[in-house]
Amino acid sequence: MAMPTFFVFLIFFISLLVPNLVSSSAVRDPELVVDEVHKSINASRRNLAYLSCGSGNPIDDCWRCDPSWESNRQRLADCAIGFGKDAMGGKNGRIYVVTDAGDDDPVNPRPGTLRHAVIQDEPLWIIFKGDMVITLKQELVMNSFKTIDGRGASVHISGGPCLTIHYVSNIIIHGINIHDCQPGGNTIIRDSPQHAGHWTPSDGDGVSIFASKNIWVDHCSLSNCHDGLIDVIHGSTAVTISNNYMTHHDKVMLLGHSDSYTQDKDMQVTVAFNHFGEGLVQRMPRCRHGYFHVVNNDYTHWEMYAIGGSANPTINSQGNRFLAPDDGSKKEVTKHEDAPESEWRSWNWRSEGDLMLNGAFFRQSGAGASSTYARASSLSARPSSLVGAITVNAGALNCRRGSRC
């Protein structure tokens, strides 16, 4: 007797949401199920009863109060906001536990290492058995549909090349300490089980996002890398950079490859709830061409400028707290780079509800057409008076198993 169509559909839907019910030997093509999973995530967001800790931080209030966070890790994927809100990471994939901090062979990585995990074709939610410092031999080239989740351990990626998100989609990086990153490359690196290829020298960024989409970097601590802490370039879009703590670095964040690379005109990046702390010089962020929402961040130090750009980017600065330094550094938040005033005065840069302290000032420009800023608005800003509470836990959290984060 044929099974009714309703039950066939039900079994299929359950198999998408609970992958362990299907054969572990068959790896599903993530692109074939992404639409269905997105529908599931969006439905869960609509029905999500936030576990509010009263922080006013919508990401943290979505999951951090749950004492059972460890048994429900993938709930995190429902909590993204901003332009990168659809980043699934390894949602509905199996848990992969990193047990080996080594990285001896970038071409044939050992099972149990972080490199072996990130190159797999299937969606994976990657966690760590315990505290570890991972010094990569070459840049960590990631495959699509991966979450690197450092909660429950103190995980440092440092002292070598760091993370490269290159021509992929749906990546979540959460709870990792990334620092002292160095250039690498000009060698063979494996980027999938089937393929290893030659990679040119890397710049030494903490996180390099290249021609990728649906990316979320959240609650990481970043400092002291050779080039940038986070770079988003070459047509990348749908990116959220949130709840990170950045310190001791010169060129912090580059959004847009170059003035001549016009493919970045459709770039959309949300920079929200971050703490830009001591020892920072410039580029928080530096923007080109696209649409950038800089919202509810805490700026406590800059030596040259905080927010800058060139090539006519739209920058919507809302509800941030800017504390100008006392040490003779620049008081101006903004820098219109590489153009005379006759050109940059038409660029749409807006400050709305920002708190300016100790003489800080934001030089606005452009006509500020509402339709233009609508494309650079990705979430509702909280009042700048709440920024201290919203960002107090920026950076990698000290989450321990069996208790609230």
C-alpha positions as CSV (number, residue, x, y, z in Angstrom):
1,M,0.0,0.0,0.0
2,A,1.5,3.4,-1.0
3,M,2.4,5.8,1.8
4,P,0.2,8.9,1.8
5,T,1.9,12.0,0.3
6,F,1.6,13.9,3.6
7,F,3.7,11.3,5.5
8,V,6.3,11.2,2.7
9,F,6.7,14.9,3.0
10,L,6.8,14.7,6.8
11,I,9.6,12.1,6.8
12,F,11.5,14.2,4.2
13,F,11.2,17.4,6.3
14,I,12.3,15.6,9.5
15,S,15.3,14.2,7.7
16,L,16.4,17.7,6.9
17,L,16.1,19.0,10.4
18,V,17.5,15.9,12.1
19,P,20.3,14.6,9.8
20,N,21.2,11.7,12.1
21,L,17.9,10.0,11.2
22,V,19.2,9.5,7.7
23,S,22.1,7.3,6.6
24,S,25.4,8.8,7.7
25,S,27.0,7.4,4.6
26,A,25.1,9.7,2.3
27,V,26.3,13.3,2.4
28,R,23.5,15.6,1.3
29,D,24.2,18.4,-1.1
30,P,23.8,21.5,1.1
31,E,22.7,23.7,-1.9
32,L,19.7,21.4,-2.5
33,V,18.4,21.9,1.1
34,V,19.4,25.5,1.8
35,D,16.0,27.0,0.9
36,E,14.1,24.6,3.1
37,V,16.4,25.1,6.0
38,H,16.2,28.9,5.6
39,K,12.5,28.6,5.8
40,S,12.8,26.6,9.0
41,I,15.2,29.1,10.5
42,N,13.0,32.1,9.6
43,A,9.9,30.3,11.1
44,S,11.8,29.6,14.3
45,R,12.9,33.3,14.4
46,R,9.3,34.4,14.1
47,N,8.3,32.1,17.0
48,L,11.4,32.6,19.1
49,A,10.8,33.5,22.7
50,Y,13.9,35.4,23.5
51,L,15.6,34.3,26.8
52,S,16.2,37.9,27.6
53,C,19.0,38.6,30.1
54,G,18.1,42.2,30.0
55,S,21.3,43.2,28.2
56,G,19.5,44.8,25.3
57,N,21.8,42.9,23.0
58,P,19.4,41.0,20.7
59,I,22.0,38.3,19.7
60,D,23.0,37.5,23.3
61,D,19.4,37.7,24.6
62,C,18.5,35.0,22.0
63,W,20.7,32.3,23.5
64,R,23.0,33.2,26.3
65,C,20.5,32.8,29.2
66,D,19.9,29.2,28.3
67,P,21.7,26.9,30.9
68,S,21.4,24.1,28.3
69,W,23.2,26.0,25.6
70,E,25.7,23.2,25.2
71,S,23.0,20.6,24.3
72,N,21.4,23.1,21.9
73,R,24.4,24.7,20.3
74,Q,22.8,25.1,16.9
75,R,20.2,27.5,18.3
76,L,23.0,30.1,17.8
77,A,22.3,30.0,14.0
78,D,18.8,31.4,14.7
79,C,20.2,34.5,16.5
80,A,22.1,36.3,13.7
81,I,21.0,39.8,12.8
82,G,22.0,42.4,10.2
83,F,23.0,41.8,6.6
84,G,24.5,38.4,7.6
85,K,21.3,37.2,9.3
86,D,20.9,34.3,6.9
87,A,24.3,32.7,7.6
88,M,23.4,29.1,8.5
89,G,26.9,27.8,9.2
90,G,26.7,24.1,9.9
91,K,23.0,24.3,10.9
92,N,21.4,20.8,10.9
93,G,24.8,19.2,10.2
94,R,26.5,16.9,12.6
95,I,28.8,17.9,15.4
96,Y,32.5,17.6,14.7
97,V,34.8,17.7,17.8
98,V,38.3,19.0,17.3
99,T,40.6,16.9,19.4
100,D,44.0,17.7,17.9
101,A,45.5,21.2,17.9
102,G,48.1,20.2,15.3
103,D,48.4,21.4,11.7
104,D,51.3,19.4,10.3
105,D,50.1,18.8,6.7
106,P,47.8,21.4,4.9
107,V,47.5,19.0,2.0
108,N,46.5,15.9,4.0
109,P,45.2,17.0,7.3
110,R,44.7,14.5,10.1
111,P,41.1,13.7,11.2
112,G,40.4,15.5,14.5
113,T,42.2,18.7,13.5
114,L,40.4,22.0,12.7
115,R,41.7,21.9,9.1
116,H,40.3,18.4,8.5
117,A,36.9,19.7,9.8
118,V,36.6,22.9,7.7
119,I,37.4,21.3,4.3
120,Q,34.6,18.7,4.4
121,D,31.8,19.0,1.9
122,E,29.0,18.4,4.4
123,P,27.6,21.0,6.8
124,L,29.4,20.7,10.1
125,W,29.1,22.4,13.5
126,I,32.7,22.3,14.7
127,I,33.5,22.4,18.5
128,F,36.6,21.8,20.6
129,K,37.3,19.0,23.1
130,G,39.2,21.4,25.4
131,D,41.4,24.5,25.6
132,M,43.9,24.7,22.8
133,V,46.3,27.0,20.9
134,I,46.3,26.3,17.2
135,T,49.2,27.6,15.2
136,L,48.4,27.0,11.6
137,K,51.1,26.1,9.2
138,Q,49.2,27.7,6.3
139,E,46.0,29.8,6.1
140,L,42.9,27.8,7.1
141,V,40.9,27.6,3.8
142,M,37.2,26.9,4.6
143,N,34.5,25.0,2.7
144,S,30.9,26.2,2.8
145,F,28.3,25.5,5.5
146,K,30.6,25.4,8.5
147,T,30.4,26.8,12.1
148,I,33.5,27.2,14.2
149,D,32.1,27.4,17.7
150,G,34.6,28.0,20.5
151,R,32.1,28.0,23.4
152,G,33.1,25.8,26.3
153,A,36.8,26.1,25.6
154,S,39.5,28.7,25.4
155,V,40.6,28.5,21.7
156,H,43.4,30.6,20.3
157,I,44.4,30.7,16.6
158,S,47.7,32.5,16.6
159,G,51.3,32.7,15.5
160,G,50.8,31.6,11.9
161,P,48.4,32.3,9.0
162,C,44.8,32.5,10.1
163,L,41.3,32.2,8.6
164,T,40.4,32.4,4.9
165,I,36.8,32.4,3.7
166,H,37.2,32.2,-0.1
167,Y,34.4,31.8,-2.7
168,V,32.1,30.1,-0.2
169,S,28.9,30.8,1.7
170,N,27.2,30.2,5.0
171,I,30.0,30.5,7.5
172,I,29.7,31.3,11.3
173,I,32.9,32.0,13.3
174,H,32.0,32.3,17.0
175,G,34.0,32.5,20.3
176,I,37.6,32.3,19.0
177,N,40.6,34.3,20.0
178,I,42.5,35.3,16.8
179,H,45.7,37.1,17.1
180,D,49.3,37.5,16.0
181,C,48.4,36.2,12.5
182,Q,51.2,36.0,9.9
183,P,51.4,35.8,6.1
184,G,51.5,32.4,4.5
185,G,50.7,30.8,1.2
186,N,52.7,30.3,-2.0
187,T,52.1,26.6,-1.5
188,I,49.7,23.8,-1.9
189,I,46.6,23.8,0.5
190,R,43.6,21.5,0.5
191,D,40.3,23.2,0.3
192,S,38.0,20.2,0.0
193,P,38.4,16.4,0.2
194,Q,38.6,16.2,-3.6
195,H,40.9,19.2,-4.3
196,A,44.2,20.7,-3.3
197,G,45.6,23.7,-5.2
198,H,48.3,26.3,-5.2
199,W,47.6,29.4,-3.0
200,T,49.5,32.7,-3.5
201,P,50.9,34.4,-0.5
202,S,48.3,35.6,2.0
203,D,48.4,39.1,3.7
204,G,48.4,37.9,7.3
205,D,44.8,38.9,8.1
206,G,42.9,37.5,11.1
207,V,39.8,36.8,9.0
208,S,39.9,37.3,5.2
209,I,36.5,37.1,3.5
210,F,36.9,37.0,-0.3
211,A,34.1,36.7,-2.8
212,S,31.8,35.1,-0.2
213,K,28.3,35.6,1.2
214,N,26.2,34.9,4.2
215,I,29.0,35.2,6.7
216,W,28.8,36.0,10.4
217,V,31.7,36.7,12.7
218,D,30.5,37.0,16.3
219,H,32.0,37.2,19.8
220,C,35.7,36.8,18.7
221,S,38.7,38.6,20.3
222,L,41.1,39.9,17.6
223,S,44.4,41.7,17.9
224,N,47.9,42.3,16.5
225,C,47.8,40.7,13.1
226,H,50.2,41.4,10.2
227,D,47.6,43.1,8.0
228,G,43.9,43.5,8.9
229,L,41.9,42.0,11.7
230,I,38.9,41.4,9.4
231,D,38.9,42.1,5.6
232,V,35.8,41.8,3.4
233,I,36.7,42.1,-0.2
234,H,36.1,41.1,-3.9
235,G,32.4,41.1,-4.1
236,S,31.6,39.6,-0.7
237,T,28.2,40.6,0.7
238,A,25.6,39.6,3.3
239,V,28.1,39.9,6.2
240,T,27.6,40.6,9.9
241,I,30.5,41.4,12.2
242,S,29.2,41.6,15.8
243,N,30.1,41.4,19.4
244,N,33.8,41.3,18.8
245,Y,36.6,42.9,20.9
246,M,39.4,44.4,18.9
247,T,42.6,45.8,20.3
248,H,46.2,46.6,19.6
249,H,46.2,46.9,15.8
250,D,46.8,49.5,13.1
251,K,44.5,48.8,10.1
252,V,41.6,47.1,11.8
253,M,38.9,46.4,9.2
254,L,38.8,46.8,5.4
255,L,35.4,46.6,3.6
256,G,35.9,46.8,-0.1
257,H,38.9,45.7,-2.1
258,S,40.0,48.8,-4.0
259,D,38.6,52.0,-5.5
260,S,38.7,50.4,-8.9
261,Y,37.0,47.2,-7.9
262,T,33.5,48.2,-8.7
263,Q,32.0,44.7,-8.1
264,D,32.0,45.8,-4.4
265,K,29.1,48.2,-5.2
266,D,26.6,45.6,-4.0
267,M,28.5,44.8,-0.8
268,Q,26.3,45.0,2.4
269,V,28.0,44.7,5.8
270,T,26.7,45.2,9.3
271,V,29.2,46.2,12.0
272,A,27.3,45.9,15.3
273,F,27.8,45.7,19.1
274,N,31.6,45.5,18.8
275,H,34.1,47.1,21.2
276,F,36.9,48.9,19.5
277,G,39.4,49.1,22.3
278,E,42.9,50.1,23.3
279,G,45.8,50.4,20.8
280,L,43.7,50.8,17.6
281,V,44.8,53.3,14.9
282,Q,42.4,53.4,12.0
283,R,39.8,51.5,9.8
284,M,37.0,50.7,12.1
285,P,36.0,50.2,9.3
286,R,37.4,51.6,6.1
287,C,34.7,51.3,3.4
288,R,34.5,51.3,-0.4
289,H,31.6,51.3,-2.8
290,G,29.0,49.4,-0.9
291,Y,26.4,49.8,1.9
292,F,27.6,49.8,5.5
293,H,25.6,49.9,8.7
294,V,27.7,50.7,11.7
295,V,25.4,50.4,14.7
296,N,25.7,50.4,18.5
297,N,29.5,49.9,18.7
298,D,31.7,51.3,21.5
299,Y,34.7,53.2,20.3
300,T,37.2,53.9,23.1
301,H,40.4,54.6,21.2
302,W,41.6,55.6,17.7
303,E,44.8,57.4,16.8
304,M,44.0,58.5,13.2
305,Y,40.3,58.0,12.6
306,A,37.5,55.5,13.4
307,I,35.3,55.3,10.3
308,G,36.6,56.2,6.9
309,G,36.3,55.3,3.2
310,S,36.7,56.1,-0.4
311,A,35.0,55.4,-3.8
312,N,31.5,56.7,-2.6
313,P,30.4,54.2,0.0
314,T,27.1,54.7,1.9
315,I,27.8,54.7,5.6
316,N,25.0,54.7,8.1
317,S,26.3,55.3,11.6
318,Q,23.7,54.9,14.3
319,G,23.7,54.7,18.1
320,N,27.4,54.4,18.5
321,R,29.5,55.8,21.4
322,F,32.6,57.6,20.3
323,L,35.1,58.6,23.0
324,A,37.8,60.7,21.6
325,P,41.3,60.1,23.1
326,D,43.0,62.5,25.5
327,D,46.5,61.9,24.2
328,G,46.5,64.3,21.3
329,S,45.2,61.9,18.8
330,K,42.5,62.8,16.3
331,K,39.1,64.0,17.6
332,E,37.4,63.5,14.2
333,V,35.7,60.2,13.9
334,T,35.6,60.2,10.1
335,K,38.1,60.4,7.3
336,H,37.1,60.9,3.6
337,E,40.0,59.3,2.0
338,D,41.7,59.7,-1.4
339,A,39.4,62.4,-2.7
340,P,39.1,66.2,-2.7
341,E,36.1,67.7,-0.8
342,S,34.4,68.6,-4.1
343,E,34.1,64.8,-4.6
344,W,33.5,63.4,-1.1
345,R,30.9,66.0,0.0
346,S,28.4,64.0,-2.2
347,W,29.1,60.7,-0.5
348,N,26.2,59.6,1.8
349,W,27.6,59.4,5.3
350,R,25.2,59.9,8.2
351,S,25.5,60.0,11.9
352,E,22.2,59.4,13.7
353,G,21.8,59.1,17.5
354,D,25.6,58.7,18.0
355,L,27.1,59.8,21.3
356,M,30.1,62.1,20.9
357,L,32.4,62.3,24.0
358,N,35.5,64.3,24.8
359,G,35.3,66.5,21.6
360,A,34.7,63.7,19.1
361,F,32.9,64.8,16.0
362,F,31.5,63.1,12.9
363,R,31.8,64.9,9.5
364,Q,28.6,64.1,7.6
365,S,28.3,64.4,3.9
366,G,25.9,63.8,1.0
367,A,22.3,64.5,0.5
368,G,21.2,61.6,2.7
369,A,18.4,60.3,0.5
370,S,16.2,58.0,2.6
371,S,16.2,55.3,-0.1
372,T,20.0,55.2,-0.1
373,Y,20.2,54.8,3.7
374,A,17.5,52.2,3.6
375,R,19.9,50.0,1.7
376,A,22.4,50.6,4.5
377,S,20.0,49.8,7.3
378,S,20.0,46.2,8.6
379,L,18.5,46.4,12.1
380,S,17.0,48.8,14.5
381,A,19.5,50.8,16.5
382,R,19.3,50.9,20.3
383,P,19.9,54.3,22.0
384,S,23.6,55.1,22.3
385,S,23.2,55.4,26.1
386,L,22.8,51.6,26.1
387,V,26.0,50.8,24.3
388,G,28.0,50.2,27.4
389,A,25.6,47.4,28.5
390,I,25.2,46.0,25.0
391,T,29.0,45.7,24.4
392,V,30.2,44.9,27.9
393,N,30.7,41.2,27.0
394,A,32.2,41.8,23.5
395,G,34.9,39.3,22.6
396,A,35.2,35.6,23.2
397,L,33.0,34.6,26.1
398,N,34.1,32.5,29.1
399,C,31.4,29.8,28.6
400,R,31.7,26.8,30.7
401,R,29.7,23.6,30.4
402,G,26.8,23.2,32.7
403,S,26.2,26.9,33.4
404,R,25.0,30.0,31.6
405,C,27.4,31.7,29.3
